[in-house]
Amino acid sequence: MDTNILLESGTNELEILEFKVADHYYGINVAKIREILSYQPVTPIPNSHPFIEGIFMPRDTMISVINLRKCLGYGENENGDGLFFITNFNSLDTAFHVDEVLGIHRVSWEEIHTPDSTISAEDTGISTGILKLDDRLVVILDFEKIVSNINPETGLKVSDMDNYETRDRSQSPILIAEDSKLLSKLIQECLRKAGYTNLMINENGQEAWNKLVEFDKKGTVLDSVHCIVTDIEMPQMDGHRLTKLIKDDDTMKNIPVIIFSSLINDDIRRKGESVGADAQLTKPEIGKLVEAIDNLVDKYERGRREAKRS
């Protein structure tokens, strides 16, 4: 499956694969998908999670299959058919069993609506957005959350911070753009352990950009933000568009931007480089995120001190 069909990086567009499970419409970012396969029998694994249908080995690679019907509470598909789409995120290949694939839609992140707290609770919600297509609503599922609910080891490795030395980095303000309430909470927890207590939290790229523009109008943006950490997939404005806006701005372009996303692969890394990201890390690597922030903030603050002296 050719998933490299997006427009140039930073256009705030994405491709959504629409599929059905039990007559309901769902979506996934095409950037997460490696390929789509016809249904094939899988080998059950004793004592595995109830949502794990089993394993199979396409081209000698062992991959776990998650049954989305069970995961979403619809029960078994008695026909034993459907399709698998194989995803890659957080450096992990996973297959999802769905009933039917309907097609691919190119849309803007501005068209993705953030679900309210009644359907997107911090700990239990698995929807990241809602897309209206003609006469139907397509629910964009949080596949990272689905996988981490089954195996928490695939999520943020907060334990990486257990032995971090206490220090004070409160004079280094960090702006964060992350739409997942749970991941945002975990990132904040980890950064505070590393001494970064001056954190500005934004739920999407548009909100983060508005904050930067507000600081810029006051003439304080370079002192108010010493580093930006952004996800890629976010309603309203994605991380690539946010990064491009920052790096194309004559005043803000030297503020370091770190893309922290489950989607980092070779293609996505090239897109991040093309919009000027200073670092790109995959989400389980919270320890590496702190190291990258330390290095980039130190470099930025040295540059600011030298600029003020000259």
Order of alpha helices (4+ residues) and beta strands (2+ residues): beta-beta-beta-beta-beta-alpha-beta-beta-beta-beta-beta-alpha-beta-alpha-beta-alpha-alpha-beta-alpha-beta-alpha-beta-alpha
